[in-house]
Amino acid sequence: MEINYKIQFPGMMKGKKILYVHGFASSGQSGTVTKIREMIPDATVVAPDLPLHPEEALALLRDTCAKEQPDLIIGTSMGGMYTEMLYGYDRIVVNPAFQMGDTMLKHGMLGKNTFLNPRQDGVQEFIVTKALVEEYKQITAQCFSAVTPEERDSRVFGLFGDADPVVHTMELFAEHYRNAISFHGEHRMNDTVLLHSVIPVVQWIDDRQEGRTRPVIYVGIDTLRDRYGKQQSSAMKAYRTLLENYTMYVVAQSPTNDPKYISDVASWVQDVVNVPAWNHLVFTNRLDLLYGDYLIEPSDDFGATDFVGTRIRFGDDTFKTWEEIIEFFGRLGGQ
């Protein structure tokens, strides 16, 4: 589902540069570039048109990096493949086409093609030959050639659509990098994917670069879903609103003899909360041992009443709904 309203994140990546690397048959004038500039208005977004031939494109990108020194590089599809090879920078690759030559053949790209977006050189059409396909096969052979332990562990994030019909490279990425994340979406990065999947990762990277810590909120799984496993009203609206100012964790009971329960909770969180909950799901039977600022939990069990931070009892007279919780945290202003 596309989002038809404007959402901004002022302050995110403030004063920094983002290099956007577009996909095949696209350009630096794509709608994605426009939307990134709208959503992250305090950053400068650099988005060059890439040459058709891969060696030329990679050389241009390396020159651009040397000149612009981007704080973050975001690449999609073919651009994700190039982005992986721009070592030494924080990077997000979205549905990266690490097998670009094979992908071109599989999806019938041989012959005349039309660029999907206007280009600065005015060229509208191009031809894919077998020789060009071979060039892409040769360039992708260079992927993963200079991965450092730091990049493997913390500087590169891969986002992979769970309904992508074009490329399927999550397992290949995970062989070389630790941060492989599945998101709800297809191959192209629409507004919904950008908002709910890419922006949270940009925030993680920005916080790490700045050494920024945010107040921590633990959210009990039973505040997000009802007894039938359905979302509580406004639960995801609240979760995504609070993400702008807080570090969020979903917390659930950890029964020792019920692995199915743990699996079901993890699957529900992956399906409903998705990317923002990646590595932010906690199983525990001692809520009082959690270190954080707030706990939103309907039950008094498992040490909830002894939690060291501020306890918010979801469902009581003060916080009957998530809308009331949104209002409460709105008054706090991120404190």
C-alpha positions in Angstrom: 0.0 0.0 0.0 1.4 3.4 -1.0 1.4 6.3 1.5 -0.2 9.4 0.0 0.8 11.9 2.8 4.1 13.7 3.6 6.1 12.5 6.6 9.3 14.2 7.7 12.0 13.3 10.2 13.6 16.6 11.0 16.9 16.3 12.7 17.7 12.8 11.3 21.1 12.8 9.7 21.3 16.6 10.3 24.0 18.3 8.3 25.1 14.9 6.8 25.3 13.6 3.3 23.5 10.6 1.9 24.6 9.1 -1.4 21.7 7.3 -3.1 22.6 4.7 -5.8 19.8 3.9 -8.1 18.8 0.7 -9.7 19.0 -0.6 -13.3 17.3 1.6 -16.0 16.7 4.4 -13.4 18.4 7.7 -12.6 19.2 10.1 -9.9 15.9 11.8 -10.6 13.8 8.9 -9.4 10.8 9.3 -7.1 12.7 7.5 -4.4 15.3 10.3 -4.3 12.6 12.9 -4.0 10.9 11.0 -1.2 14.2 10.6 0.7 14.8 14.3 0.5 11.3 15.0 1.8 11.5 12.5 4.7 15.0 13.5 5.8 15.0 17.2 5.0 18.1 18.1 7.1 20.4 15.9 5.1 21.9 16.5 1.7 21.1 13.7 -0.8 23.5 13.2 -3.7 22.2 11.0 -6.5 24.2 10.8 -9.7 23.0 9.1 -12.9 25.0 6.0 -13.4 26.7 5.0 -16.7 25.3 1.9 -18.3 28.6 0.1 -18.3 29.4 -1.3 -14.8 33.1 -0.5 -14.6 32.3 3.1 -15.5 29.5 3.2 -13.0 31.7 1.9 -10.2 34.5 4.3 -11.0 32.0 7.2 -10.9 30.7 6.1 -7.5 34.2 5.7 -6.0 35.1 9.2 -7.3 31.8 10.6 -5.9 32.6 9.0 -2.5 36.1 10.4 -2.5 34.7 13.9 -3.3 31.5 14.0 -1.2 32.5 11.7 1.7 29.0 10.5 2.3 27.9 9.7 5.9 25.6 7.0 4.5 25.1 5.2 1.2 21.7 3.7 0.3 21.6 1.5 -2.8 18.7 -0.4 -4.3 18.8 -3.4 -6.7 21.7 -2.9 -9.0 22.6 0.1 -6.9 22.7 -2.2 -3.9 25.2 -4.3 -5.7 27.5 -1.3 -6.3 26.9 0.0 -2.8 28.2 -3.2 -1.3 31.5 -2.6 -3.0 31.9 1.0 -1.7 33.9 -0.2 1.3 34.7 2.1 4.3 31.2 3.8 4.5 28.0 3.0 6.4 25.7 1.4 3.9 22.2 0.1 3.4 21.5 -2.2 0.5 17.9 -2.8 -0.5 17.1 -5.9 -2.6 20.7 -5.9 -3.9 21.2 -7.6 -7.3 24.4 -9.5 -6.5 23.8 -11.7 -9.5 23.1 -8.9 -11.9 24.1 -10.7 -15.2 22.0 -13.7 -14.5 19.1 -11.4 -13.4 19.2 -9.6 -16.7 19.0 -12.8 -18.7 16.3 -14.3 -16.5 14.0 -11.3 -16.8 14.4 -10.8 -20.5 16.4 -7.5 -20.5 18.3 -8.2 -23.7 17.6 -5.8 -26.5 16.2 -2.2 -26.5 15.1 -0.8 -23.1 13.8 2.6 -22.0 15.0 4.4 -18.9 12.3 4.6 -16.2 13.3 8.2 -15.2 14.7 11.2 -17.0 18.5 11.5 -17.1 20.7 14.5 -17.1 22.2 13.5 -20.5 18.8 13.3 -22.1 19.2 9.7 -23.2 16.0 7.8 -23.1 16.8 4.4 -24.6 19.6 1.9 -24.3 20.4 -1.6 -25.6 21.4 -4.6 -23.5 23.7 -6.9 -25.4 25.2 -10.2 -24.4 28.6 -8.4 -24.1 27.0 -6.0 -21.5 25.6 -8.9 -19.6 29.1 -10.4 -19.4 30.4 -7.1 -18.1 27.9 -7.3 -15.2 28.8 -10.9 -14.5 32.4 -9.8 -14.2 31.7 -6.9 -11.9 29.5 -8.9 -9.6 32.4 -11.4 -9.2 34.1 -8.5 -7.2 31.3 -8.4 -4.6 32.4 -9.2 -1.0 36.0 -8.9 -1.9 37.0 -6.5 0.9 34.6 -7.1 3.8 36.2 -6.1 7.1 35.0 -7.4 10.5 33.7 -3.9 11.4 31.6 -3.8 8.2 30.4 -7.3 8.6 29.2 -6.7 12.2 27.9 -3.1 12.2 28.4 -0.9 9.1 26.3 -2.6 6.5 22.6 -3.5 6.6 20.8 -5.6 4.0 17.0 -5.2 3.5 15.3 -8.0 1.5 11.6 -7.9 0.4 9.8 -11.1 1.4 7.7 -10.9 -1.8 10.5 -9.8 -4.2 10.0 -11.6 -7.6 13.2 -10.3 -9.1 16.2 -11.0 -6.9 16.8 -13.4 -4.0 20.1 -12.7 -2.5 19.5 -12.6 1.3 21.3 -15.9 2.0 24.3 -14.8 -0.1 24.4 -11.5 1.8 24.2 -13.3 5.1 27.3 -15.4 4.3 29.3 -12.1 4.5 27.3 -9.7 6.6 25.5 -10.1 9.9 22.7 -7.6 9.5 20.3 -9.3 7.0 16.8 -8.1 7.5 13.6 -9.3 5.8 10.9 -6.6 5.2 7.3 -6.7 3.9 7.5 -5.7 0.2 8.4 -6.5 -3.3 11.4 -5.4 -5.4 10.9 -1.7 -5.8 11.2 0.6 -2.8 7.9 2.4 -2.5 7.0 4.9 0.1 5.8 2.3 2.6 9.0 0.4 2.4 11.0 3.6 2.8 9.0 4.7 5.8 8.6 1.5 7.7 11.8 -0.4 6.7 14.5 1.9 5.6 14.0 4.9 7.8 14.3 2.9 11.1 17.7 1.6 9.9 18.8 5.1 9.0 17.9 6.2 12.5 20.0 3.3 14.0 23.0 4.3 11.9 22.6 8.0 12.7 22.3 7.3 16.4 25.5 5.1 16.3 27.4 7.8 14.4 26.4 10.4 17.0 26.9 8.2 20.0 23.2 9.0 20.7 21.2 7.1 23.3 17.4 7.3 23.6 15.1 6.5 26.5 14.2 2.8 26.4 10.6 1.6 26.3 9.7 -2.1 26.8 6.3 -3.0 25.3 4.6 -6.2 26.5 3.4 -8.4 23.7 -0.1 -8.5 25.2 -0.4 -4.8 24.8 0.1 -5.1 21.0 -2.2 -8.0 20.4 -5.5 -9.3 21.9 -6.2 -12.9 23.0 -7.0 -13.8 19.4 -3.7 -12.6 18.1 -5.1 -9.6 16.4 -3.5 -6.2 16.6 -4.8 -3.9 19.3 -6.3 -0.7 17.9 -3.6 1.9 17.1 -0.9 -0.3 18.4 1.4 0.0 15.4 0.6 3.7 15.0 1.8 4.1 18.5 4.9 1.9 18.1 6.0 3.8 15.0 5.3 7.2 16.6 7.3 6.4 19.7 10.2 5.1 17.6 11.0 8.7 16.6 12.2 9.5 20.2 12.7 6.2 22.0 14.4 2.9 21.7 11.7 0.3 21.6 11.7 -3.4 22.6 8.9 -6.0 22.5 9.0 -8.1 25.6 7.3 -11.5 26.2 7.2 -14.3 28.7 9.8 -17.1 28.2 8.3 -20.4 29.1 10.9 -23.1 29.5 8.9 -26.0 28.1 6.9 -24.3 25.3 9.2 -23.6 22.3 6.1 -23.3 20.1 5.0 -20.2 22.1 8.4 -18.6 21.6 8.3 -19.4 17.9 4.7 -18.0 17.5 5.6 -14.8 19.3 8.7 -14.3 17.2 6.7 -14.9 14.0 3.9 -12.5 15.1 6.4 -9.8 15.8 8.2 -10.3 12.5 4.9 -10.2 10.7 3.3 -7.2 12.4 6.1 -5.0 13.8 8.7 -6.2 11.2 11.9 -4.2 10.7 11.7 -1.9 13.8 11.6 -5.1 16.0 14.7 -6.7 14.4 17.0 -7.6 17.3 14.6 -5.8 19.6 12.6 -8.8 20.9 13.2 -9.9 24.5 12.0 -13.0 26.2 12.1 -13.0 30.0 10.3 -14.2 33.1 11.8 -11.3 35.2 10.6 -8.0 34.1 12.1 -6.4 37.2 15.6 -7.3 35.8 15.1 -5.3 32.6 17.1 -2.0 32.4 15.1 0.7 30.8 13.0 3.8 31.3 9.4 2.7 30.7 7.5 -0.6 30.7 4.1 -0.8 29.1 2.6 -4.0 30.4 -1.0 -5.0 31.3 -0.2 -7.7 33.8 1.3 -7.3 37.3 3.1 -10.7 36.9 6.7 -11.6 36.3 8.1 -8.7 38.4 6.3 -5.9 36.5 5.4 -4.1 39.7 9.1 -3.9 40.7 10.3 -2.6 37.3 12.9 0.1 38.2 11.6 2.6 35.5 8.2 4.1 35.0 5.4 1.5 34.8 2.5 2.1 32.5 -0.3 -0.4 33.0 -2.0 -0.8 29.7 -5.8 -1.1 30.1 -6.3 0.7 33.4 -8.3 3.9 33.7 -5.5 6.2 32.7 -4.2 4.2 29.7 -7.1 2.3 28.3 -6.0 2.7 24.7 -2.9 3.2 22.7 -4.2 6.7 21.7 -4.0 7.7 25.4 -0.4 6.4 25.5 0.5 8.3 22.4 -0.9 11.5 24.0 1.1 10.8 27.2 4.4 10.4 25.5 3.7 13.3 23.3 3.5 15.5 26.4 6.9 14.2 27.5 8.6 15.4 24.3 11.1 12.5 24.1 12.0 12.4 27.8 
